[in-house]
Amino acid sequence: MSRFNFREWLAAAAARVRRFFSGRYGFDPLGGFLLFAHVTIILAASPFSYRNPFVYRIIAACALIPLVFAVFRLLSRNFAARRRENAVFLDAVYAVRRFFLRAGSRIKNGAELTKNRIRHIRTNRYRRCPDCRAVLCFPVKKGHRGKKTAVCPRCGKRFSVFIWI
């Protein structure tokens, strides 16, 4: 009688798993998001487990939806459909990221502009182009005050600017 060899058994099990998953779609960012959503819903529902078990069961049942969909996607053999779903998901993720990155850069640029306005308050004035909203810097010297005609370097529009002080 031969002895049980754990390494051989583990290698055979790994080969069986590889054979099972060959030709399957596998894990992708949408699947990871669905698993994260499942865990988040379960953790958010955990305070209800003692106070109101009925509500917890309903929330836990709803948490199974992303888990089942993630496992379905993991085991699917329809690559084209899964790639389309993942592409739609990634487009949405990038749109949200782009929104927050732009908002952050607007805040950062606004803070930088305010800092420059304060730093150069005696020498420069800042005005926005009415068309493209680009910020233009005007030097303030003797003889440079009053109504001026400016040309936006970004869009080329001519507009009048009045520099008071």
C-alpha positions as CSV (number, residue, x, y, z in Angstrom):
1,M,0.0,0.0,0.0
2,S,1.4,3.4,-1.0
3,R,1.6,6.3,1.2
4,F,-0.5,9.4,0.7
5,N,1.5,12.1,-1.0
6,F,0.1,15.5,-0.3
7,R,2.1,17.3,-3.0
8,E,0.9,14.9,-5.7
9,W,-2.7,15.3,-4.5
10,L,-2.3,19.1,-4.5
11,A,-0.8,19.1,-8.0
12,A,-3.7,16.8,-9.3
13,A,-6.3,19.1,-7.7
14,A,-4.7,22.2,-9.2
15,A,-4.7,20.4,-12.6
16,R,-8.4,19.6,-12.2
17,V,-9.2,23.3,-11.3
18,R,-7.1,24.5,-14.3
19,R,-9.0,22.1,-16.6
20,F,-12.3,23.2,-15.2
21,F,-11.5,26.9,-15.7
22,S,-10.0,26.6,-19.2
23,G,-12.4,28.2,-21.6
24,R,-14.2,30.2,-18.9
25,Y,-14.2,34.0,-18.7
26,G,-12.6,34.3,-15.3
27,F,-12.1,37.3,-13.1
28,D,-12.2,41.0,-14.3
29,P,-12.7,44.4,-12.8
30,L,-16.5,44.1,-12.9
31,G,-16.4,40.8,-11.1
32,G,-14.2,42.4,-8.4
33,F,-16.6,45.2,-8.0
34,L,-19.5,42.8,-7.7
35,L,-17.7,40.9,-5.0
36,F,-16.8,44.1,-3.2
37,A,-20.4,45.2,-3.4
38,H,-21.5,41.9,-1.9
39,V,-19.1,42.1,1.0
40,T,-20.0,45.8,1.6
41,I,-23.8,45.1,1.7
42,I,-23.2,42.2,4.1
43,L,-21.1,44.3,6.4
44,A,-23.6,47.2,6.2
45,A,-26.4,44.8,7.1
46,S,-24.6,43.1,10.0
47,P,-25.9,45.6,12.7
48,F,-29.4,44.5,11.8
49,S,-28.6,40.8,12.5
50,Y,-29.5,41.1,16.2
51,R,-31.9,44.0,16.3
52,N,-34.1,43.0,13.4
53,P,-33.3,39.6,11.9
54,F,-36.1,39.9,9.3
55,V,-34.5,43.1,7.8
56,Y,-31.1,41.4,7.9
57,R,-32.4,38.4,5.9
58,I,-33.9,40.7,3.3
59,I,-30.7,42.7,2.9
60,A,-28.6,39.5,2.9
61,A,-30.9,38.1,0.2
62,C,-30.3,41.3,-1.8
63,A,-26.6,40.9,-1.3
64,L,-26.7,37.5,-3.0
65,I,-27.6,39.2,-6.3
66,P,-24.1,40.7,-7.0
67,L,-22.5,37.5,-5.7
68,V,-24.5,35.3,-8.0
69,F,-23.9,37.6,-11.0
70,A,-20.1,37.6,-10.2
71,V,-20.0,33.8,-10.1
72,F,-22.0,33.6,-13.3
73,R,-19.6,35.9,-15.0
74,L,-16.6,34.0,-13.6
75,L,-17.8,30.7,-15.0
76,S,-19.3,32.0,-18.2
77,R,-18.0,30.8,-21.6
78,N,-19.6,33.7,-23.5
79,F,-16.5,35.9,-23.8
80,A,-18.0,38.5,-26.1
81,A,-20.9,39.3,-23.8
82,R,-18.7,39.5,-20.7
83,R,-16.2,41.8,-22.5
84,R,-19.1,44.1,-23.5
85,E,-20.4,44.2,-19.9
86,N,-16.9,44.9,-18.6
87,A,-16.3,47.7,-21.2
88,V,-19.6,49.4,-20.2
89,F,-18.6,49.1,-16.5
90,L,-15.1,50.5,-17.2
91,D,-16.5,53.4,-19.2
92,A,-18.8,54.3,-16.3
93,V,-15.8,54.0,-13.8
94,Y,-13.6,56.2,-16.0
95,A,-16.4,58.8,-16.4
96,V,-16.8,59.0,-12.6
97,R,-13.0,59.2,-12.1
98,R,-12.7,61.9,-14.8
99,F,-15.4,63.9,-13.1
100,F,-13.7,63.8,-9.7
101,L,-10.2,64.4,-11.1
102,R,-11.5,67.4,-13.0
103,A,-13.2,68.7,-9.9
104,G,-10.0,68.2,-7.9
105,S,-7.9,70.0,-10.5
106,R,-10.5,72.8,-10.6
107,I,-10.2,73.2,-6.9
108,K,-6.4,73.0,-7.0
109,N,-6.2,75.4,-10.0
110,G,-8.6,77.8,-8.3
111,A,-6.5,77.7,-5.1
112,E,-3.4,78.3,-7.1
113,L,-5.0,81.2,-9.0
114,T,-6.2,82.8,-5.7
115,K,-2.7,82.4,-4.3
116,N,-1.2,84.2,-7.3
117,R,-3.9,86.9,-7.2
118,I,-3.0,87.6,-3.6
119,R,0.8,87.4,-4.3
120,H,0.6,89.8,-7.3
121,I,-2.2,92.1,-6.1
122,R,-0.1,95.2,-6.5
123,T,1.3,94.4,-10.0
124,N,-1.4,92.3,-11.9
125,R,-5.1,92.0,-12.4
126,Y,-6.8,88.8,-13.5
127,R,-9.9,88.6,-15.8
128,R,-11.7,85.8,-17.4
129,C,-12.5,85.4,-21.1
130,P,-16.3,85.5,-21.5
131,D,-16.2,82.7,-24.1
132,C,-13.7,80.1,-23.0
133,R,-13.4,81.2,-19.3
134,A,-9.6,81.3,-19.6
135,V,-7.9,83.4,-17.0
136,L,-5.9,86.3,-18.4
137,C,-3.3,88.3,-16.4
138,F,-3.0,92.1,-17.0
139,P,0.0,94.1,-15.7
140,V,-0.9,97.2,-13.8
141,K,1.5,100.1,-14.4
142,K,1.0,103.8,-14.8
143,G,-0.8,104.4,-18.0
144,H,-2.2,100.8,-18.0
145,R,-5.3,101.5,-16.1
146,G,-8.7,102.1,-17.6
147,K,-10.6,100.4,-20.4
148,K,-8.6,98.0,-22.6
149,T,-9.3,95.6,-25.5
150,A,-7.9,92.2,-24.9
151,V,-7.5,89.2,-27.1
152,C,-7.9,85.8,-25.6
153,P,-4.8,83.6,-26.4
154,R,-6.9,80.4,-26.2
155,C,-10.0,81.2,-28.3
156,G,-8.9,84.5,-30.1
157,K,-12.0,86.5,-29.0
158,R,-11.7,90.2,-28.5
159,F,-13.3,91.7,-25.5
160,S,-13.1,94.8,-23.4
161,V,-11.6,94.8,-19.9
162,F,-11.7,97.7,-17.4
163,I,-8.9,97.8,-14.9
164,W,-9.8,100.1,-12.0
165,I,-6.9,100.2,-9.6
